[in-house]
Amino acid sequence: MATKTPYQRFIKNLKDAMEVLKLSPMEKKLLLEPQHNLKKSLSIKRDDGKNASFPAFRIQYNNARGPYKGGIRYHPEADEDEVKALAALMAVKTAVVGIPFGGAKGGIQCDPKTLSARELQELSRAYVRAFKEHLGPDIDIPAPDVNTTPAIMAWMRDEYEKLTRSYAPAMITGKPLSYDGSRGRDTATARGGFFILQELIEGEALDSKNLRVVVQGFGNAGATMANLLHGAGYTVVAVSDSHGGIYSEDGIDPVSIEKYKKKTGSVTGQYCKGSVCDTEKMKLDRVRQVSNEQLLELPCDILVPAALDNVITGKNASKIKAKIILELANGPTTPEADDILQKRKIKVIPDVLANAGGVTVSYFEWTQGRSGEQWTDDQVDRDLKRVILTAYKDVRREVHRRKIPYRQAAFILGVKRIVEAMRVRGWVSNG
Ligand code: NAD
């Protein structure tokens, strides 16, 4: 039977790992549900004078290894189940990369595209007011996620400092550089994934010059990744955003796509205005428009889902042409798809490893916030590479030792580290 909700999909992967690790009933019980499930309704005054309210969540899954850590998503479909799954993934992720955090996630069910800058600020500050007792540099440290930006992090820090009458740069990460942000945080998620991919293709004696890549999602993670890959000689054949995608066998230039996306709001902006496209120009440039569904099935060597979850499913997994899937998005592949991809020998580098660069540099930002230091670009990049490649090699060792897929290996490693911390703290007995 198909696993339906994001949290059910997480539980499937968790149970597989718990089985291998032979955990006790108490250990299993503690891992199957978040420690805190916080829900509020946020009210703001809209620009037209009317009141509006939005459901908001902060879900704290586990803090055995350190303070809760995880982003805040603004999206019309951000609901309790999705945020719960994302919180749980964060705990496994921080354990896989070995940074001293637990896992949490937040969300506001809203469509930020319909909010003015003033309304967005009001809503972001309301979030902090609603959850302030549960946040703090040693308690729970939020960060950006889909549709949340450094500017939003700055408003949230400012609100928190006002409410608590404190100086608290380490209460949130992903802040603007001028407001105690870290160098390299904006590119960290993609950069971490890029380091892993480079190590992987070197290990398989492949040459980036012969590899075609498709990237779904052209935001913080996806656009940075497309640029890094293009710069390293890969051929980026397709990219997309929520409006759809663009494909060219010859390869596309992400820099030019980004320029038009900024101008028109869409990756197809160079050729199309809404659904009306300049077909002559497209023919000349040998590009064509593709839907997000078609994009996933395009001929390529590497597929990088960098948008939302649940896009590679039991329905399309058998049609995927890529040999490697690098999950920059959280939860893009369902367990049904995983089974099919494994049988087809398609390598999936899972979210809890592939996109862990973001939380790793968030950790660096947190330590800088606490010490007052400002690291250089080189320092951030060097330490990110060290942390992410150590995690990759740890996971790869499990893959080879147990002859299992990367996701299962990463979950075994992450869950084992969380349980070790729970045992040391005395939450569960040692044997
Ligand atoms: P973002 O808001 O910057 O960008 C999201 C992109 O996805 C946009 O280009 C948007 O147009 C596109 N998109 C939205 N709906 C889509 C759809 N249905 N089909 C195709 N594209 C669609 O967000 P982001 O920070 O880049 O996050 C993207 C993914 O990466 C999320 O799953 C997020 O949880 C994950 N992630 C991000 C970070 C980070 O540091 N930014 C860290 C870890 C994981």
Residues whose N, C-alpha, C, O or C-beta is under 5 A from the ligand:
A	BS01	NAD	P144 D145 V146 N147 T189 Q216 G217 F218 G219 N220 A221 G222 S240 D241 S242 N292 A306 A307 L308 L328 A329 N330 N355 G358
